[in-house]
């Protein structure tokens, strides 16, 4: 009974967390309120590093939910590392290609697919009994799409011509630091304490994945029909 009560409390906390994240509707937007042409090399790097980080925390709720979905099925850090590496390599490729003008994906297509990627992984968490090896390939494919989403932010902000490559790399590093923060927080709050429990899948993975899946399904409909 104590275990059941504890799992219920965990689910309630997850629901409150999601509602708390959704409540502001991410009203804050990326704003580059400085003239980068007047900044030093170090300041430019730190500025774009911060922009990349804040694109994940706190502004990137869709990316946060995707990373959490990757984490929850197998909450051990070693297991999620392979997925995170595939995701990193993939989104770095499309982010760089988009910023160099090699591809120009429309947001009307990219944003719904990002929502669908979250829904897909959430559903897989519910139905899968274990982490399948082919998931890394799936994550790589979704990483390519997420990289296009990152590019839409940088396109709006612009990059200084004199430090184009450095700024692009700094933004990407900031994104990675944000994602690593999400993973470590999830491990500290959940994985460290509950990963080895026999009820972990039923009482943690499934309820949290259902919540994430519902949010992703709502976003998908909203981005397809109301964007």
Secondary structure as UniProt FT lines:
FT   HELIX           2..23
FT   TURN            24..26
FT   HELIX           36..38
FT   HELIX           41..56
FT   TURN            57..59
FT   HELIX           61..73
FT   HELIX           77..99
FT   TURN            100..101
FT   HELIX           107..127
FT   TURN            133..134
FT   HELIX           135..157
FT   HELIX           161..163
FT   HELIX           164..186
FT   HELIX           187..191
FT   HELIX           192..194
FT   TURN            195..196
FT   TURN            198..199
FT   HELIX           201..205
FT   HELIX           206..225
//
